[in-house]
Amino acid sequence: MERSKSFENLMVWQKGHQFVLETYKITKQFPKEEIYGLTSQFRRASVSITANIAEGYKRLSNKEKLRFYNIA
């Protein structure tokens, strides 16, 4: 199997990115009083998925990669 040249080519990252976009779209409709509460929490949680996939992709050891992928 050929290694992808970027984490952005990984299907799991692409699906995660779509999830982030949907999360932002949905949370945009939340009440304004939730901007620093639920809205922020949902957005940060969704972004952490793709961030951890990207971080794990750059790690050299399989153990480190799996740690970040597991967190994602």
Gaussian input, Z-matrix of N, CA and C with variables (Angstrom, degrees):
# hf/3-21g

backbone

0 1
 N
 C     1     B1
 C     2     B2     1     A1
 N     3     B3     2     A2     1     D1
 C     4     B4     3     A3     2     D2
 C     5     B5     4     A4     3     D3
 N     6     B6     5     A5     4     D4
 C     7     B7     6     A6     5     D5
 C     8     B8     7     A7     6     D6
 N     9     B9     8     A8     7     D7
 C    10    B10     9     A9     8     D8
 C    11    B11    10    A10     9     D9
 N    12    B12    11    A11    10    D10
 C    13    B13    12    A12    11    D11
 C    14    B14    13    A13    12    D12
 N    15    B15    14    A14    13    D13
 C    16    B16    15    A15    14    D14
 C    17    B17    16    A16    15    D15
 N    18    B18    17    A17    16    D16
 C    19    B19    18    A18    17    D17
 C    20    B20    19    A19    18    D18
 N    21    B21    20    A20    19    D19
 C    22    B22    21    A21    20    D20
 C    23    B23    22    A22    21    D21
 N    24    B24    23    A23    22    D22
 C    25    B25    24    A24    23    D23
 C    26    B26    25    A25    24    D24
 N    27    B27    26    A26    25    D25
 C    28    B28    27    A27    26    D26
 C    29    B29    28    A28    27    D27
 N    30    B30    29    A29    28    D28
 C    31    B31    30    A30    29    D29
 C    32    B32    31    A31    30    D30
 N    33    B33    32    A32    31    D31
 C    34    B34    33    A33    32    D32
 C    35    B35    34    A34    33    D33
 N    36    B36    35    A35    34    D34
 C    37    B37    36    A36    35    D35
 C    38    B38    37    A37    36    D36
 N    39    B39    38    A38    37    D37
 C    40    B40    39    A39    38    D38
 C    41    B41    40    A40    39    D39
 N    42    B42    41    A41    40    D40
 C    43    B43    42    A42    41    D41
 C    44    B44    43    A43    42    D42
 N    45    B45    44    A44    43    D43
 C    46    B46    45    A45    44    D44
 C    47    B47    46    A46    45    D45
 N    48    B48    47    A47    46    D46
 C    49    B49    48    A48    47    D47
 C    50    B50    49    A49    48    D48
 N    51    B51    50    A50    49    D49
 C    52    B52    51    A51    50    D50
 C    53    B53    52    A52    51    D51
 N    54    B54    53    A53    52    D52
 C    55    B55    54    A54    53    D53
 C    56    B56    55    A55    54    D54
 N    57    B57    56    A56    55    D55
 C    58    B58    57    A57    56    D56
 C    59    B59    58    A58    57    D57
 N    60    B60    59    A59    58    D58
 C    61    B61    60    A60    59    D59
 C    62    B62    61    A61    60    D60
 N    63    B63    62    A62    61    D61
 C    64    B64    63    A63    62    D62
 C    65    B65    64    A64    63    D63
 N    66    B66    65    A65    64    D64
 C    67    B67    66    A66    65    D65
 C    68    B68    67    A67    66    D66
 N    69    B69    68    A68    67    D67
 C    70    B70    69    A69    68    D68
 C    71    B71    70    A70    69    D69
 N    72    B72    71    A71    70    D70
 C    73    B73    72    A72    71    D71
 C    74    B74    73    A73    72    D72
 N    75    B75    74    A74    73    D73
 C    76    B76    75    A75    74    D74
 C    77    B77    76    A76    75    D75
 N    78    B78    77    A77    76    D76
 C    79    B79    78    A78    77    D77
 C    80    B80    79    A79    78    D78
 N    81    B81    80    A80    79    D79
 C    82    B82    81    A81    80    D80
 C    83    B83    82    A82    81    D81
 N    84    B84    83    A83    82    D82
 C    85    B85    84    A84    83    D83
 C    86    B86    85    A85    84    D84
 N    87    B87    86    A86    85    D85
 C    88    B88    87    A87    86    D86
 C    89    B89    88    A88    87    D87
 N    90    B90    89    A89    88    D88
 C    91    B91    90    A90    89    D89
 C    92    B92    91    A91    90    D90
 N    93    B93    92    A92    91    D91
 C    94    B94    93    A93    92    D92
 C    95    B95    94    A94    93    D93
 N    96    B96    95    A95    94    D94
 C    97    B97    96    A96    95    D95
 C    98    B98    97    A97    96    D96
 N    99    B99    98    A98    97    D97
 C   100   B100    99    A99    98    D98
 C   101   B101   100   A100    99    D99
 N   102   B102   101   A101   100   D100
 C   103   B103   102   A102   101   D101
 C   104   B104   103   A103   102   D102
 N   105   B105   104   A104   103   D103
 C   106   B106   105   A105   104   D104
 C   107   B107   106   A106   105   D105
 N   108   B108   107   A107   106   D106
 C   109   B109   108   A108   107   D107
 C   110   B110   109   A109   108   D108
 N   111   B111   110   A110   109   D109
 C   112   B112   111   A111   110   D110
 C   113   B113   112   A112   111   D111
 N   114   B114   113   A113   112   D112
 C   115   B115   114   A114   113   D113
 C   116   B116   115   A115   114   D114
 N   117   B117   116   A116   115   D115
 C   118   B118   117   A117   116   D116
 C   119   B119   118   A118   117   D117
 N   120   B120   119   A119   118   D118
 C   121   B121   120   A120   119   D119
 C   122   B122   121   A121   120   D120
 N   123   B123   122   A122   121   D121
 C   124   B124   123   A123   122   D122
 C   125   B125   124   A124   123   D123
 N   126   B126   125   A125   124   D124
 C   127   B127   126   A126   125   D125
 C   128   B128   127   A127   126   D126
 N   129   B129   128   A128   127   D127
 C   130   B130   129   A129   128   D128
 C   131   B131   130   A130   129   D129
 N   132   B132   131   A131   130   D130
 C   133   B133   132   A132   131   D131
 C   134   B134   133   A133   132   D132
 N   135   B135   134   A134   133   D133
 C   136   B136   135   A135   134   D134
 C   137   B137   136   A136   135   D135
 N   138   B138   137   A137   136   D136
 C   139   B139   138   A138   137   D137
 C   140   B140   139   A139   138   D138
 N   141   B141   140   A140   139   D139
 C   142   B142   141   A141   140   D140
 C   143   B143   142   A142   141   D141
 N   144   B144   143   A143   142   D142
 C   145   B145   144   A144   143   D143
 C   146   B146   145   A145   144   D144
 N   147   B147   146   A146   145   D145
 C   148   B148   147   A147   146   D146
 C   149   B149   148   A148   147   D147
 N   150   B150   149   A149   148   D148
 C   151   B151   150   A150   149   D149
 C   152   B152   151   A151   150   D150
 N   153   B153   152   A152   151   D151
 C   154   B154   153   A153   152   D152
 C   155   B155   154   A154   153   D153
 N   156   B156   155   A155   154   D154
 C   157   B157   156   A156   155   D155
 C   158   B158   157   A157   156   D156
 N   159   B159   158   A158   157   D157
 C   160   B160   159   A159   158   D158
 C   161   B161   160   A160   159   D159
 N   162   B162   161   A161   160   D160
 C   163   B163   162   A162   161   D161
 C   164   B164   163   A163   162   D162
 N   165   B165   164   A164   163   D163
 C   166   B166   165   A165   164   D164
 C   167   B167   166   A166   165   D165
 N   168   B168   167   A167   166   D166
 C   169   B169   168   A168   167   D167
 C   170   B170   169   A169   168   D168
 N   171   B171   170   A170   169   D169
 C   172   B172   171   A171   170   D170
 C   173   B173   172   A172   171   D171
 N   174   B174   173   A173   172   D172
 C   175   B175   174   A174   173   D173
 C   176   B176   175   A175   174   D174
 N   177   B177   176   A176   175   D175
 C   178   B178   177   A177   176   D176
 C   179   B179   178   A178   177   D177
 N   180   B180   179   A179   178   D178
 C   181   B181   180   A180   179   D179
 C   182   B182   181   A181   180   D180
 N   183   B183   182   A182   181   D181
 C   184   B184   183   A183   182   D182
 C   185   B185   184   A184   183   D183
 N   186   B186   185   A185   184   D184
 C   187   B187   186   A186   185   D185
 C   188   B188   187   A187   186   D186
 N   189   B189   188   A188   187   D187
 C   190   B190   189   A189   188   D188
 C   191   B191   190   A190   189   D189
 N   192   B192   191   A191   190   D190
 C   193   B193   192   A192   191   D191
 C   194   B194   193   A193   192   D192
 N   195   B195   194   A194   193   D193
 C   196   B196   195   A195   194   D194
 C   197   B197   196   A196   195   D195
 N   198   B198   197   A197   196   D196
 C   199   B199   198   A198   197   D197
 C   200   B200   199   A199   198   D198
 N   201   B201   200   A200   199   D199
 C   202   B202   201   A201   200   D200
 C   203   B203   202   A202   201   D201
 N   204   B204   203   A203   202   D202
 C   205   B205   204   A204   203   D203
 C   206   B206   205   A205   204   D204
 N   207   B207   206   A206   205   D205
 C   208   B208   207   A207   206   D206
 C   209   B209   208   A208   207   D207
 N   210   B210   209   A209   208   D208
 C   211   B211   210   A210   209   D209
 C   212   B212   211   A211   210   D210
 N   213   B213   212   A212   211   D211
 C   214   B214   213   A213   212   D212
 C   215   B215   214   A214   213   D213

   B1=1.4401
   B2=1.5314
   B3=1.3138
   B4=1.4576
   B5=1.5294
   B6=1.3216
   B7=1.4681
   B8=1.5363
   B9=1.3194
   B10=1.4655
   B11=1.5280
   B12=1.3069
   B13=1.4535
   B14=1.5276
   B15=1.3161
   B16=1.4632
   B17=1.5230
   B18=1.3125
   B19=1.4699
   B20=1.5231
   B21=1.3397
   B22=1.4604
   B23=1.5272
   B24=1.3148
   B25=1.4636
   B26=1.5353
   B27=1.3219
   B28=1.4706
   B29=1.5234
   B30=1.3070
   B31=1.4623
   B32=1.5296
   B33=1.3143
   B34=1.4628
   B35=1.5293
   B36=1.3358
   B37=1.4648
   B38=1.5314
   B39=1.3141
   B40=1.4642
   B41=1.5274
   B42=1.3299
   B43=1.4698
   B44=1.5262
   B45=1.3237
   B46=1.4567
   B47=1.5182
   B48=1.3131
   B49=1.4630
   B50=1.5274
   B51=1.3132
   B52=1.4724
   B53=1.5304
   B54=1.3226
   B55=1.4733
   B56=1.5331
   B57=1.3325
   B58=1.4661
   B59=1.5311
   B60=1.3228
   B61=1.4642
   B62=1.5290
   B63=1.3256
   B64=1.4711
   B65=1.5270
   B66=1.3292
   B67=1.4636
   B68=1.5208
   B69=1.3284
   B70=1.4646
   B71=1.5302
   B72=1.3221
   B73=1.4693
   B74=1.5328
   B75=1.3075
   B76=1.4711
   B77=1.5262
   B78=1.3474
   B79=1.4646
   B80=1.5252
   B81=1.3221
   B82=1.4643
   B83=1.5288
   B84=1.3296
   B85=1.4600
   B86=1.5324
   B87=1.3425
   B88=1.4592
   B89=1.5291
   B90=1.3244
   B91=1.4683
   B92=1.5328
   B93=1.3082
   B94=1.4747
   B95=1.5314
   B96=1.3101
   B97=1.4725
   B98=1.5352
   B99=1.3286
   B100=1.4698
   B101=1.5369
   B102=1.3316
   B103=1.4632
   B104=1.5419
   B105=1.3211
   B106=1.4728
   B107=1.5260
   B108=1.3051
   B109=1.4581
   B110=1.5105
   B111=1.3187
   B112=1.4657
   B113=1.5289
   B114=1.3215
   B115=1.4672
   B116=1.5180
   B117=1.3086
   B118=1.4631
   B119=1.5295
   B120=1.3150
   B121=1.4603
   B122=1.5267
   B123=1.3145
   B124=1.4651
   B125=1.5262
   B126=1.3208
   B127=1.4600
   B128=1.5238
   B129=1.3285
   B130=1.4652
   B131=1.5287
   B132=1.3179
   B133=1.4659
   B134=1.5296
   B135=1.3291
   B136=1.4676
   B137=1.5240
   B138=1.3163
   B139=1.4672
   B140=1.5256
   B141=1.3191
   B142=1.4721
   B143=1.5268
   B144=1.3218
   B145=1.4723
   B146=1.5265
   B147=1.3296
   B148=1.4684
   B149=1.5281
   B150=1.3242
   B151=1.4673
   B152=1.5255
   B153=1.3243
   B154=1.4671
   B155=1.5252
   B156=1.3158
   B157=1.4708
   B158=1.5251
   B159=1.3217
   B160=1.4675
   B161=1.5251
   B162=1.3217
   B163=1.4616
   B164=1.5276
   B165=1.3171
   B166=1.4666
   B167=1.5142
   B168=1.3022
   B169=1.4698
   B170=1.5245
   B171=1.3197
   B172=1.4659
   B173=1.5333
   B174=1.3043
   B175=1.4643
   B176=1.5207
   B177=1.3204
   B178=1.4629
   B179=1.5299
   B180=1.3092
   B181=1.4696
   B182=1.5333
   B183=1.3091
   B184=1.4720
   B185=1.5228
   B186=1.3386
   B187=1.4638
   B188=1.5304
   B189=1.3373
   B190=1.4537
   B191=1.5353
   B192=1.3257
   B193=1.4666
   B194=1.5248
   B195=1.3141
   B196=1.4604
   B197=1.5300
   B198=1.3228
   B199=1.4565
   B200=1.5372
   B201=1.3290
   B202=1.4665
   B203=1.5307
   B204=1.3144
   B205=1.4624
   B206=1.5063
   B207=1.3169
   B208=1.4555
   B209=1.5336
   B210=1.3226
   B211=1.4651
   B212=1.5265
   B213=1.3580
   B214=1.4768
   B215=1.5163
   A1=108.42
   A2=116.41
   A3=122.35
   A4=110.02
   A5=115.74
   A6=121.43
   A7=109.13
   A8=116.11
   A9=119.43
   A10=109.50
   A11=116.40
   A12=121.49
   A13=112.35
   A14=117.25
   A15=121.37
   A16=109.98
   A17=115.59
   A18=119.71
   A19=110.59
   A20=116.88
   A21=120.44
   A22=112.53
   A23=117.37
   A24=121.66
   A25=112.01
   A26=116.63
   A27=120.19
   A28=109.79
   A29=116.32
   A30=120.79
   A31=111.35
   A32=116.66
   A33=120.14
   A34=110.29
   A35=118.08
   A36=120.90
   A37=110.34
   A38=117.06
   A39=121.59
   A40=110.95
   A41=116.24
   A42=119.95
   A43=110.39
   A44=115.85
   A45=120.22
   A46=111.66
   A47=116.70
   A48=121.59
   A49=110.77
   A50=116.90
   A51=120.30
   A52=110.58
   A53=115.38
   A54=120.51
   A55=110.33
   A56=116.69
   A57=121.15
   A58=110.21
   A59=116.41
   A60=120.51
   A61=111.36
   A62=116.55
   A63=120.95
   A64=110.67
   A65=116.21
   A66=120.64
   A67=110.54
   A68=116.58
   A69=120.30
   A70=110.97
   A71=115.52
   A72=119.95
   A73=110.93
   A74=116.03
   A75=121.18
   A76=111.17
   A77=116.83
   A78=119.74
   A79=112.37
   A80=117.30
   A81=120.53
   A82=110.57
   A83=115.75
   A84=121.43
   A85=112.86
   A86=117.11
   A87=120.46
   A88=109.72
   A89=117.10
   A90=120.19
   A91=111.11
   A92=116.26
   A93=121.98
   A94=112.11
   A95=117.51
   A96=119.34
   A97=112.55
   A98=117.31
   A99=121.38
   A100=113.03
   A101=117.20
   A102=120.05
   A103=111.79
   A104=117.72
   A105=120.48
   A106=112.01
   A107=116.82
   A108=121.13
   A109=111.21
   A110=115.14
   A111=120.81
   A112=113.23
   A113=117.04
   A114=120.15
   A115=110.31
   A116=116.13
   A117=121.37
   A118=111.29
   A119=116.58
   A120=121.16
   A121=111.70
   A122=117.48
   A123=121.08
   A124=110.99
   A125=116.12
   A126=120.17
   A127=111.77
   A128=116.96
   A129=119.87
   A130=111.40
   A131=116.83
   A132=120.70
   A133=110.93
   A134=116.95
   A135=119.12
   A136=111.05
   A137=117.62
   A138=120.86
   A139=110.94
   A140=117.08
   A141=119.42
   A142=111.95
   A143=117.63
   A144=120.57
   A145=109.88
   A146=116.22
   A147=119.52
   A148=111.44
   A149=117.69
   A150=120.78
   A151=110.68
   A152=116.97
   A153=119.99
   A154=112.04
   A155=117.33
   A156=119.98
   A157=109.21
   A158=116.98
   A159=120.97
   A160=110.79
   A161=117.55
   A162=121.39
   A163=111.03
   A164=116.56
   A165=120.23
   A166=112.56
   A167=116.81
   A168=121.81
   A169=111.08
   A170=116.87
   A171=121.24
   A172=113.66
   A173=117.44
   A174=120.40
   A175=110.31
   A176=115.33
   A177=120.32
   A178=112.91
   A179=117.10
   A180=118.48
   A181=110.48
   A182=114.95
   A183=120.28
   A184=111.06
   A185=116.04
   A186=119.97
   A187=110.49
   A188=116.63
   A189=120.10
   A190=111.16
   A191=116.52
   A192=120.30
   A193=110.28
   A194=115.39
   A195=119.85
   A196=112.09
   A197=116.94
   A198=120.60
   A199=110.36
   A200=116.78
   A201=120.35
   A202=111.28
   A203=117.56
   A204=119.86
   A205=110.77
   A206=117.15
   A207=121.25
   A208=111.09
   A209=116.69
   A210=121.25
   A211=110.10
   A212=115.08
   A213=119.68
   A214=110.30
   D1=135.63
   D2=-178.56
   D3=-83.44
   D4=135.49
   D5=179.30
   D6=-76.31
   D7=136.34
   D8=178.07
   D9=-70.83
   D10=153.77
   D11=-177.02
   D12=-83.65
   D13=-14.70
   D14=-178.58
   D15=-150.73
   D16=149.23
   D17=176.75
   D18=-61.29
   D19=-25.25
   D20=179.91
   D21=-67.63
   D22=-16.17
   D23=177.47
   D24=-85.15
   D25=-11.96
   D26=-179.83
   D27=-72.73
   D28=131.82
   D29=-179.80
   D30=-59.60
   D31=-37.98
   D32=-178.73
   D33=-65.54
   D34=-37.05
   D35=176.74
   D36=-68.11
   D37=-41.83
   D38=179.76
   D39=-61.28
   D40=-43.14
   D41=178.01
   D42=-66.60
   D43=-38.77
   D44=176.52
   D45=-62.92
   D46=-40.09
   D47=178.72
   D48=-64.69
   D49=-41.41
   D50=175.95
   D51=-61.60
   D52=-37.94
   D53=177.52
   D54=-62.87
   D55=-41.88
   D56=177.74
   D57=-60.66
   D58=-47.57
   D59=-179.36
   D60=-60.44
   D61=-42.23
   D62=178.71
   D63=-66.30
   D64=-39.48
   D65=179.43
   D66=-61.36
   D67=-44.69
   D68=178.26
   D69=-63.19
   D70=-40.82
   D71=-179.86
   D72=-62.96
   D73=-44.88
   D74=-178.46
   D75=-69.57
   D76=-45.66
   D77=-176.77
   D78=-70.68
   D79=-17.46
   D80=175.45
   D81=-62.79
   D82=-24.78
   D83=-178.93
   D84=-88.42
   D85=-5.59
   D86=179.67
   D87=-66.06
   D88=156.66
   D89=177.34
   D90=-59.42
   D91=146.02
   D92=-177.94
   D93=-59.02
   D94=-31.42
   D95=-179.60
   D96=-68.71
   D97=-11.13
   D98=178.43
   D99=-96.18
   D100=4.71
   D101=-174.67
   D102=-57.58
   D103=-35.86
   D104=-179.60
   D105=-100.27
   D106=3.52
   D107=179.84
   D108=-110.27
   D109=-106.27
   D110=-176.55
   D111=-61.17
   D112=-41.05
   D113=-178.25
   D114=-58.36
   D115=-50.69
   D116=-179.34
   D117=-62.17
   D118=-43.02
   D119=-178.69
   D120=-64.34
   D121=-45.49
   D122=177.97
   D123=-60.51
   D124=-44.60
   D125=-177.99
   D126=-65.68
   D127=-46.19
   D128=179.88
   D129=-62.96
   D130=-39.48
   D131=179.70
   D132=-64.69
   D133=-42.45
   D134=-178.84
   D135=-68.48
   D136=-39.83
   D137=179.59
   D138=-66.14
   D139=-32.42
   D140=-178.74
   D141=-64.00
   D142=-25.57
   D143=178.73
   D144=-61.90
   D145=-55.65
   D146=-178.25
   D147=-69.06
   D148=-32.77
   D149=178.65
   D150=-64.13
   D151=-41.57
   D152=179.50
   D153=-70.78
   D154=-33.05
   D155=175.72
   D156=-65.41
   D157=-45.24
   D158=178.91
   D159=-62.89
   D160=-43.56
   D161=179.49
   D162=-63.09
   D163=-44.58
   D164=179.02
   D165=-64.23
   D166=-36.00
   D167=-179.43
   D168=-59.48
   D169=-36.68
   D170=-176.95
   D171=-80.82
   D172=-13.54
   D173=-178.64
   D174=-71.59
   D175=147.95
   D176=-175.81
   D177=-86.19
   D178=-41.66
   D179=-176.45
   D180=-86.77
   D181=146.90
   D182=178.33
   D183=-62.21
   D184=-35.33
   D185=-179.69
   D186=-62.11
   D187=-44.52
   D188=178.69
   D189=-67.16
   D190=-42.06
   D191=178.49
   D192=-56.88
   D193=-50.13
   D194=-177.97
   D195=-62.47
   D196=-34.17
   D197=178.45
   D198=-60.62
   D199=-48.35
   D200=180.00
   D201=-69.05
   D202=-38.95
   D203=178.99
   D204=-65.43
   D205=-36.19
   D206=177.52
   D207=-65.78
   D208=-40.07
   D209=177.43
   D210=-63.16
   D211=-42.02
   D212=179.21
   D213=-59.60

